[in-house]
Amino acid sequence: MATLGEQVRARRRELHLGQDEVADLAGVSPTLVRSIEHDKPTLRLDKVRAVLNVLGLEFTARIKSL
């Protein structure tokens, strides 16, 4: 399964958007977009959600099997 960063990068490229463009549209810094794409382990969820929203992506949660 692809990481969040891999999915964000792939979707951004599908939409032919640069990291700076996504950042502008989401109201976040380009550094944050890069951090998401590099799977930084500590990110503010509200900022990540703003980026996902711009890209037409969403978080989902599921119960993992033990």
C-alpha positions in Angstrom: 0.0 0.0 0.0 1.3 3.5 -0.9 2.2 5.9 1.9 0.2 9.1 2.3 3.1 11.0 0.8 3.3 8.8 -2.2 -0.5 9.2 -2.8 -0.3 13.0 -2.4 2.6 13.3 -4.8 0.9 11.0 -7.4 -2.4 12.9 -7.2 -0.6 16.3 -7.4 1.2 15.1 -10.6 -2.0 13.8 -12.1 -3.5 17.2 -11.7 -0.3 18.8 -13.2 0.2 21.0 -10.1 3.5 22.1 -8.6 4.1 21.9 -4.9 4.0 25.7 -4.7 0.6 25.8 -6.5 -0.9 23.2 -4.1 0.4 25.2 -1.2 -1.1 28.4 -2.5 -4.5 26.8 -3.1 -4.5 25.1 0.4 -3.3 28.2 2.2 -0.2 26.4 3.6 3.6 26.7 3.0 5.4 24.9 0.2 7.5 23.4 3.0 4.5 21.7 4.4 3.6 20.1 1.0 7.1 18.8 0.7 6.9 17.4 4.3 3.7 15.6 3.5 5.2 14.1 0.3 8.3 13.0 2.3 6.1 11.4 5.0 7.3 13.6 7.9 6.0 11.8 11.0 4.8 15.0 12.8 2.3 17.2 10.9 -0.7 19.3 11.9 -3.8 17.3 10.8 -5.7 20.5 9.9 -3.0 21.5 7.5 -2.7 18.1 5.9 -6.5 18.0 5.5 -6.3 21.4 3.6 -3.8 19.9 1.2 -5.8 16.7 0.7 -8.9 18.8 0.0 -7.2 20.7 -2.8 -6.2 17.4 -4.3 -9.6 15.8 -4.0 -8.3 13.3 -1.4 -9.6 12.4 2.0 -8.6 10.6 5.1 -10.3 7.4 6.1 -10.0 5.3 9.2 -10.5 1.6 9.5 -10.1 -1.0 12.2 -6.9 -2.9 11.5 -6.8 -6.6 12.0 -4.7 -7.8 14.9 
